[in-house]
Amino acid sequence: MDNEKTNDDGATGKKADKALEYQIDQLKDSMGTISSELETIKLNIQKRKSENTTLKILFYTGLIVLLLGFLYTNSTLQRAQMASLESSIHTLQTLMKRELMSVEKNVYNQIDQLAINAENRTKSDLQVGLENMSLALSRLNPDDPKTAELVDQVKRHSMELGQAYAEHQKSLQSEPGDGESPDHFEKKIFGQN
């Protein structure tokens, strides 16, 4: 019996050893699988780290490129706006100069026209005034001989003044720059030498 027991114990021991060996083999296989999975995970983590680093580099590079592009575009637009503004200012200055020249020319033309009108009005006013004075004097019938003599003297002087003025105007029109002075005209009018 002891023999059988020993055989049974030996067979049971062998079975236990085999089961232990089998479990050890399974554990070794599991450990190998786990180790290879850990290596794969480690490689994936390193790969993702490098991908993340690459993505960060690309992100920051893109951000810098966008920022530089924005600054360049903004600068270019500002230069273009300044050039446009300068050309607009130049155009406005040119238009303003033309407008001022036109206004100046118009003012000078009006001044010339007013001078011509004033000259014509002065001539005609003097002649009209003398004619009106002569007409008024001819309607007077003074009773006093002294008054009649004064009226006749005023009529003569007004006629002489009108004739002297007409001669002066003719001489100015026919011979411009003949050297007659205003004093000469006064001497003719008042009969002084």
C-alpha positions in Angstrom: 0.0 0.0 0.0 2.7 2.2 0.7 3.9 1.6 -2.7 0.6 2.5 -4.2 0.4 5.5 -2.1 3.9 6.5 -3.1 2.9 5.9 -6.7 -0.2 7.9 -6.3 1.8 10.6 -4.5 4.4 10.5 -7.3 1.8 10.7 -10.0 -0.1 13.4 -8.2 3.2 15.2 -7.7 4.0 14.8 -11.4 0.6 16.1 -12.3 1.0 19.0 -9.9 4.5 19.7 -11.4 3.1 19.6 -14.9 0.2 21.8 -13.9 2.6 24.2 -12.3 4.9 24.1 -15.3 1.8 24.7 -17.5 0.8 27.7 -15.4 4.3 29.0 -15.4 4.4 28.7 -19.2 1.0 30.5 -19.4 2.3 33.1 -17.1 5.5 33.4 -19.2 3.3 33.7 -22.3 1.1 36.2 -20.6 4.1 38.1 -19.5 5.6 38.1 -23.0 2.3 39.2 -24.4 2.0 41.9 -21.8 5.6 42.9 -22.4 5.1 43.1 -26.2 1.8 45.1 -25.6 3.7 47.4 -23.3 6.4 47.9 -25.9 3.7 48.6 -28.5 2.1 51.1 -26.1 5.5 52.6 -25.4 6.2 53.0 -29.1 2.7 54.5 -29.7 3.2 57.0 -26.9 6.6 58.0 -28.3 5.0 58.2 -31.8 2.2 60.4 -30.4 4.6 62.6 -28.5 6.6 63.2 -31.7 3.3 63.7 -33.6 2.1 66.2 -30.9 5.5 68.0 -31.1 5.2 68.1 -34.9 1.6 69.4 -34.6 2.6 72.0 -32.1 5.5 73.1 -34.4 3.1 73.2 -37.4 0.5 75.1 -35.3 2.9 77.7 -34.0 4.5 78.0 -37.5 1.1 78.5 -39.0 0.2 81.1 -36.3 3.4 83.0 -37.0 2.8 82.9 -40.7 -0.8 84.1 -40.3 0.4 86.9 -37.9 3.1 88.0 -40.3 0.7 87.8 -43.3 -1.8 89.9 -41.3 0.9 92.5 -40.5 2.1 92.6 -44.0 -1.4 92.9 -45.5 -2.3 95.6 -42.9 0.9 97.5 -43.7 0.3 97.2 -47.5 -3.3 98.4 -47.1 -2.2 101.3 -45.0 0.4 102.3 -47.6 -2.2 102.0 -50.3 -4.7 104.1 -48.3 -2.0 106.8 -47.7 -1.2 106.9 -51.4 -4.9 107.1 -52.2 -5.3 109.9 -49.6 -2.3 111.8 -51.0 -3.7 111.6 -54.5 -7.1 112.7 -53.3 -5.5 115.6 -51.5 -3.5 116.5 -54.6 -6.7 116.3 -56.8 -8.6 118.4 -54.3 -5.8 121.0 -54.2 -5.8 121.1 -58.0 -9.5 121.5 -58.1 -9.4 124.2 -55.4 -6.6 126.1 -57.3 -8.7 126.0 -60.5 -11.8 127.1 -58.6 -9.8 130.0 -57.0 -8.4 131.0 -60.4 -11.9 131.0 -61.9 -13.2 133.0 -59.0 -10.3 135.4 -59.2 -10.8 135.8 -63.0 -14.5 136.4 -62.4 -13.8 139.0 -59.7 -11.3 140.8 -62.0 -13.8 140.7 -64.9 -16.5 142.2 -62.6 -14.1 144.8 -61.3 -13.1 145.7 -64.9 -16.8 145.8 -65.8 -17.6 148.0 -62.8 -14.7 150.3 -63.7 -16.0 150.6 -67.3 -19.6 151.2 -66.0 -18.3 153.8 -63.5 -16.3 155.6 -66.2 -19.3 155.6 -68.6 -21.6 156.7 -65.8 -19.2 159.5 -64.8 -19.1 160.7 -68.4 -22.8 160.6 -68.9 -23.5 161.9 -65.4 -21.4 165.0 -66.0 -23.0 165.6 -69.4 -26.5 164.9 -68.1 -25.8 167.1 -65.1 -24.6 170.0 -67.3 -27.7 169.6 -69.6 -30.0 169.5 -66.6 -28.4 172.6 -65.2 -28.7 174.4 -68.5 -32.3 173.4 -68.7 -33.0 174.6 -65.2 -31.3 177.9 -65.8 -33.2 178.5 -69.1 -36.5 178.2 -67.2 -35.4 180.9 -64.8 -36.6 184.4 -65.6 -34.8 186.6 -63.0 -36.3 190.0 -62.4 -33.0 191.4 -61.1 -30.4 192.3 -63.7 -27.6 191.2 -61.4 -29.2 187.7 -61.0 -29.8 187.5 -64.8 -26.1 188.3 -65.4 -25.1 185.6 -62.9 -27.4 183.1 -64.6 -25.9 183.9 -68.0 -22.4 183.6 -66.6 -23.2 180.1 -65.2 -24.8 179.1 -68.5 -21.6 180.1 -70.4 -19.3 178.4 -67.9 -21.4 175.2 -68.1 -21.3 175.2 -71.9 -17.6 175.8 -71.9 -17.1 173.0 -69.3 -19.2 170.6 -71.5 -17.2 171.6 -74.7 -13.8 171.3 -72.9 -14.8 167.9 -71.5 -16.0 166.7 -75.0 -12.7 168.0 -76.5 -10.7 166.3 -73.8 -12.5 163.0 -74.4 -11.9 163.3 -78.2 -8.2 164.0 -77.6 -7.9 161.0 -75.3 -9.5 158.7 -77.9 -7.7 160.1 -80.9 -4.2 160.5 -79.5 -3.5 158.4 -76.5 -0.5 159.4 -74.5 -0.2 162.9 -76.0 1.3 164.2 -72.8 -1.7 166.3 -71.6 -1.8 166.4 -67.9 -4.9 166.8 -65.7 -3.7 170.4 -65.0 -3.9 171.2 -68.7 -7.5 170.1 -68.7 -8.3 172.3 -65.7 -6.6 175.3 -67.4 -8.8 174.7 -70.5 -11.9 174.6 -68.4 -11.2 177.6 -66.2 -9.4 179.6 -68.9 -6.1 179.8 -67.2 -2.7 179.8 -68.9 
